[in-house]
Amino acid sequence: MIRILANDGIDPSGKQKLEAAGYFVDTNKVPQDSLAEALNHYDAVTVRSATQIKEDVIDACPNLKLIGRGGVGMDNIAVEYARSKGIEVVNTPAASSNAVAELVFAHIYSLIRNLHSTNRAMPSEGSDSFELLKKKYSGASELRNKTIGIIGFGKIGQAVARIALGSGMKVLANDISGLTTDLELEIHGAGKVKVTLNPVSMDELLSNSDFISVHVPKGQVIGNKEIEKMKKGVILINTARGGVINETDLLSGLNSGIISGAGLDVFINEPNPDPAILSNTRISLTPHLGASTSEAQERIGTELAERIISYFTSRA
């Protein structure tokens, strides 16, 4: 029997699918320092972002055949090293795209309509300040005809673009591939519409975007150098990885007025973000909730199970 350790959990839909295929699925969490020893009793392990499967763990588990990542980024896995050892590595790149894209816009709406500020102010200032708060936060904005720059135009970046286009926004996309992308938008009552997006340079994106959303797997892509090129009043969104936007430089940009607001779902020092980030009133905050919808979790679990079953069936 194939034994699988779902160390960061797996949606019941995925667990049921694996068990129906005759696999044993263990969802009990093994601490990182005990993981290498525990994995000697399993054929496969699935993780999210919490568990690290690096070279030391891989070397200690010669019987491990597959590592599954529920989600997109695989920076917590030594992917190439695992593959060089003959271990299959799979992920679910499309399953959480829509959920993350919707969170991008949750942050954007929160910032342009001052929701993150009014939610803090109304309980603390009381009903006596209602009219004052109404006046203070009345200078909101709309999205139509605004421009969003998307850095990293994979499945999540494309999902962000679809929502943006549906909201009447202009889209500028920058991606390492440099390829033209055809997006299919499904409009209720009008069927499917194809939109072609040509990539732009980073400089063009930075200087012309009212909003910038980053969707790269790792590495800093925005620091002081990039912020200095941005349109005054830009709003930055990071639902990708902590560190792709330099947090110190972000705070400087907010203080200078170049950046008017930021939406952050990921942080450099998770699970203990910088207090200066947490206390800044121009930052909308969520605790790494990008893929945390019931629909996305079900898709992730099901797709991960299907990829695991396909791999082991092909080897039978």
MARPABA-271528 format. One record per residue (C-alpha): residue number from 1; x, y, z. Coordinates in Angstrom, 3 decimals, padded with zeros to 6 digits. Each point is the difference from the previous one (the first is absolute). Layout:
     i       east      north         up
   NUM          X          Y          Z
...
***
This chain:
     i       east      north         up
     1    000.000    000.000    000.000
     2    001.239    003.508   -000.892
     3    000.438    002.053    003.162
     4   -000.296    003.796   -000.166
     5    000.744    002.564    002.697
     6   -002.100    003.142   -000.533
     7    002.115    002.005    002.394
     8   -001.727    003.356   -000.488
     9   -003.425   -001.582   -000.380
    10   -002.062   -000.686   -003.100
    11   -003.603    000.810   -000.831
    12   -002.407   -002.877    000.728
    13   -000.752   -000.245   -003.734
    14    003.632   -000.847   -000.713
    15    000.309   -002.376    002.933
    16   -003.140   -001.865   -001.060
    17    001.234   -000.304   -003.580
    18    003.345   -001.415    001.138
    19   -001.625   -002.442    002.411
    20   -002.442   -001.110   -002.693
    21    003.036   -000.861   -002.129
    22    001.251   -002.248    002.809
    23    002.612    002.331    001.533
    24    000.593    000.616    003.687
    25   -000.073    003.735    000.864
    26    001.389    001.276    003.306
    27   -000.959    003.603    000.850
    28    001.765    000.118    003.358
    29    002.494    002.879    000.067
    30    003.639   -001.009    000.451
    31    002.286    002.743    001.394
    32    002.719    001.175   -002.368
    33    002.815   -001.372    002.185
    34   -001.576   -003.484   -000.032
    35   -001.011   -000.006   -003.650
    36    003.036   -001.723   -001.521
    37   -000.341   -003.002    002.287
    38   -003.792   -000.208   -000.408
    39    000.109    000.092   -003.806
    40    001.834   -003.318   -000.108
    41   -003.406   -001.562    000.639
    42   -001.732    001.661   -002.980
    43    000.143   -000.163   -003.780
    44   -001.107    003.600   -000.509
    45   -000.417    003.250    001.896
    46   -002.263    002.961   -000.731
    47    000.660    003.465    001.372
    48   -001.246    003.570   -000.239
    49    002.297    002.905    000.902
    50    000.784   -000.930    003.614
    51    002.000   -003.233   -000.383
    52    003.517    000.160   -001.449
    53    001.226   -002.852   -002.201
    54    003.618    000.918   -000.583
    55    003.154   -001.967   -000.824
    56    000.538   -001.332    003.529
    57   -003.501   -001.468    000.157
    58    000.278   -001.464   -003.500
    59    003.365   -001.652    000.788
    60   -001.469   -001.602    003.115
    61   -002.942   -001.557   -001.877
    62    001.285   -002.321   -002.743
    63   -003.397   -001.690   -000.381
    64   -001.902    003.234   -000.658
    65   -001.478   -000.036   -003.514
    66   -002.130    003.143   -000.242
    67   -000.293    003.474    001.525
    68   -003.273    001.815   -000.613
    69   -000.471    003.738    000.562
    70   -003.572    001.164    000.463
    71    000.205    003.417   -001.665
    72    002.317    001.831   -002.364
    73    003.367    001.063    001.429
    74    002.481   -002.750    000.823
    75    002.743    002.017    001.698
    76   -000.403   -002.172    003.127
    77    001.064   -003.051   -002.030
    78    003.420   -000.761   -001.481
    79   -001.691   -000.834   -003.298
    80    002.945   -000.600   -002.308
    81    001.920   -001.897    002.664
    82   -002.985   -002.271    000.609
    83   -000.392   -000.668   -003.704
    84    003.701   -000.762   -000.311
    85   -000.601   -002.728    002.584
    86   -002.850   -001.444   -002.044
    87   -002.763    001.462    002.173
    88   -003.042    001.348   -001.817
    89   -001.040    003.549    001.025
    90   -003.493    001.255   -000.864
    91   -002.088    003.043    000.877
    92   -003.427    001.477   -000.808
    93    000.746    003.259   -001.827
    94   -003.509    000.771   -001.234
    95   -002.136   -001.081    002.948
    96    000.421    003.113    002.151
    97    000.343    002.627   -002.740
    98   -003.506    001.409    000.245
    99    000.056    000.133    003.805
   100    003.279    001.939    000.054
   101   -001.171    002.346   -002.753
   102   -003.172    000.792    001.914
   103    002.054    000.766    003.116
   104    002.078    002.456   -002.054
   105   -003.183    001.881   -000.769
   106   -001.270   -000.312    003.558
   107    003.101    001.953    001.036
   108   -000.379    002.474   -002.867
   109   -003.619    000.727    000.874
   110    000.867    000.235    003.677
   111    002.648    002.623   -000.751
   112   -001.812    002.146   -002.584
   113   -003.206    000.088    002.070
   114    001.893    000.402    003.310
   115   -001.610   -003.129    001.468
   116    003.156   -000.989    001.883
   117    000.026    003.431    001.682
   118   -003.712    000.375    000.728
   119   -000.110   -003.482    001.527
   120    002.672    001.117    002.457
   121   -001.410    003.473    000.636
   122   -003.729   -000.584    000.475
   123    000.186   -002.347    003.027
   124    002.660    002.093    001.750
   125   -001.397    003.472   -000.663
   126   -003.677   -000.776    000.640
   127   -003.258    001.288   -001.447
   128    000.746    003.602    000.944
   129    002.632    000.065   -002.748
   130   -002.209   -001.546   -002.693
   131   -000.417    003.153   -002.091
   132    003.662    000.958    000.442
   133    001.118   -003.418   -001.194
   134   -002.436    000.150   -002.892
   135    001.578    003.269   -001.103
   136    003.574   -001.162    000.661
   137   -000.295   -003.137   -002.134
   138   -002.250    001.312   -002.765
   139    002.848    000.532   -002.498
   140   -000.105   -003.494   -001.463
   141    000.802   -001.184   -003.532
   142   -001.479   -002.320   -002.611
   143    001.842   -002.611   -002.049
   144   -001.418    000.665   -003.462
   145    002.622    001.469   -002.367
   146    002.776   -000.468    002.554
   147    003.102   -002.015   -000.916
   148    001.237   -003.081    001.818
   149    003.525   -001.291   -000.547
   150    000.450   -003.731    000.516
   151    003.542   -001.250    000.607
   152    000.120   -003.734   -000.711
   153   -002.611   -001.109   -002.509
   154   -000.525   -003.648    000.809
   155   -003.339   -001.511    000.927
   156   -000.599    002.298    002.989
   157    001.116    003.126   -001.847
   158   -002.339   -000.892   -002.854
   159   -002.878   -000.542    002.438
   160    000.669    003.479    001.413
   161   -000.058    001.402   -003.549
   162   -003.385   -001.581   -000.717
   163   -001.568    001.664    003.048
   164    001.666    003.295   -000.852
   165   -001.231   -000.039   -003.608
   166   -003.478   -000.892    001.204
   167    000.151    003.051    002.276
   168    000.812    002.314   -002.897
   169    003.686    000.348    000.862
   170    003.001    000.191   -002.284
   171    002.554   -002.771    000.492
   172    003.788    000.169   -000.357
   173    001.766   -003.351    000.360
   174    003.681   -000.756    000.506
   175    001.282   -003.556    000.002
   176    003.363   -001.698   -000.294
   177   -001.296   -001.977   -003.004
   178   -000.658    003.163   -002.025
   179   -002.795   -001.808   -001.858
   180   -003.253    001.444   -001.298
   181   -002.943   -001.503    001.898
   182   -003.544   -000.649   -001.220
   183   -002.502    000.174    002.845
   184   -003.504   -001.391   -000.225
   185   -002.603    001.933    001.982
   186   -003.382   -001.542    000.659
   187   -002.618    002.750    000.216
   188   -003.440   -000.915    001.286
   189   -002.510    000.298   -002.803
   190    002.648    000.709   -002.628
   191    002.007   -003.214   -000.080
   192    003.787   -000.086   -000.301
   193    002.136    002.896   -001.158
   194    003.693   -000.250   -000.917
   195    002.381    002.763    001.056
   196    003.631    000.097   -001.153
   197    002.572    001.551    002.342
   198    003.492    000.907   -001.148
   199    002.687    000.125    002.705
   200    001.521    003.353    000.968
   201    003.351    000.899    001.522
   202    000.333    000.316    003.743
   203    000.702    003.725   -000.319
   204   -003.169    000.563   -002.009
   205   -002.045   -001.957    002.521
   206    001.458    001.825    003.003
   207   -000.500    003.489   -001.401
   208   -003.546   -000.471   -001.335
   209   -001.802   -002.178    002.551
   210   -002.484    001.229    002.596
   211    000.152   -003.433    001.650
   212    002.787   -002.585   -000.087
   213   -000.538   -003.644    000.951
   214    002.963   -002.372    000.263
   215   -000.265   -003.701   -000.910
   216    003.479   -001.496   -000.046
   217    001.109   -003.056    002.002
   218    002.951    001.571    001.824
   219    002.712    002.644   -000.017
   220   -000.263    003.752    000.479
   221   -001.526    001.778   -002.991
   222   -000.973    003.295    001.625
   223    002.334    002.156    002.061
   224    001.004    003.667    000.124
   225    001.267   -000.031   -003.591
   226   -003.371   -001.147   -001.329
   227   -002.058    002.145    002.383
   228    001.755    003.151   -001.222
   229   -001.315   -000.724   -003.522
   230   -003.602   -000.440    001.104
   231   -002.941    002.280   -000.622
   232   -000.710    002.155    003.067
   233   -002.872   -001.457    002.025
   234    000.447   -003.588   -001.189
   235   -001.436   -002.882    002.009
   236    002.097   -003.185    000.355
   237   -001.397   -003.491    000.624
   238    002.018   -003.053    001.049
   239   -001.762   -003.367    000.216
   240    003.017   -001.914   -001.347
   241    002.876   -000.439    002.459
   242    001.446    002.036    002.821
   243    003.050    001.864   -001.256
   244   -000.995    000.573   -003.621
   245   -000.717    003.544    001.193
   246    002.708    001.337    002.320
   247   -001.978    000.897    003.130
   248    002.430    002.677    001.204
   249   -000.120    001.684   -003.402
   250   -003.781   -000.358   -000.065
   251   -000.276    001.918    003.278
   252    002.290    002.705   -001.386
   253   -002.167    000.238   -003.114
   254   -003.114    000.367    002.130
   255    001.647    002.719    002.087
   256    001.145    001.902   -003.093
   257   -003.456   -000.086   -001.583
   258    001.067   -001.841   -003.139
   259   -002.005   -002.988    001.236
   260   -003.464    000.882    001.304
   261   -000.819   -003.441    001.350
   262    000.939   -003.671    000.003
   263   -001.803   -003.310    000.365
   264    002.090   -002.788    001.510
   265   -000.948   -003.645    000.431
   266    003.586   -001.251    000.374
   267    002.922    001.235    002.065
   268    003.743   -000.397    000.342
   269   -000.076   -001.301    003.553
   270   -003.090   -002.211    000.104
   271   -001.608   -000.746    002.362
   272    001.407    003.069    001.803
   273   -000.218    002.957   -002.425
   274    001.851    003.230    000.682
   275   -002.026    002.061    002.547
   276    000.636    003.085   -002.156
   277   -001.880   -001.708   -002.827
   278   -002.858   -001.136    002.250
   279   -000.506    003.448    001.527
   280    000.116    002.016   -003.213
   281   -003.503    001.348   -000.641
   282    000.496    000.114   -003.774
   283    000.551   -003.749   -000.267
   284   -002.863   -002.474   -000.396
   285    000.973   -003.272    001.688
   286   -000.949   -003.671   -000.268
   287    001.842   -002.988    001.569
   288    000.996   -001.983   -003.141
   289   -003.562   -000.788   -001.086
   290    000.562   -000.065   -003.772
   291   -001.290   -003.516   -000.663
   292   -002.201   -000.200    003.080
   293   -003.418   -000.435   -001.550
   294   -002.011   -003.187    000.273
   295   -000.183   -000.231   -003.789
   296    003.751    000.401   -000.476
   297    000.816   -002.497    002.731
   298   -002.284   -002.557   -001.603
   299    001.579    000.561   -003.411
   300    003.507   -000.248    001.486
   301   -000.804   -003.223    001.846
   302   -001.673   -001.605   -002.998
   303    002.684    001.019   -002.494
   304    002.799   -001.094    002.313
   305   -001.645   -003.377    000.526
   306   -000.440   -000.454   -003.745
   307    003.652    000.772   -000.686
   308    001.154   -002.431    002.715
   309   -002.277   -002.772   -001.268
   310    001.134    000.591   -003.583
   311    003.662   -000.272    000.999
   312   -000.294   -003.208    001.998
   313   -002.375   -001.582   -002.547
   314    002.537    000.627   -002.756
   315    002.637   -001.811    002.044
   316   -002.153   -002.994    000.877
***
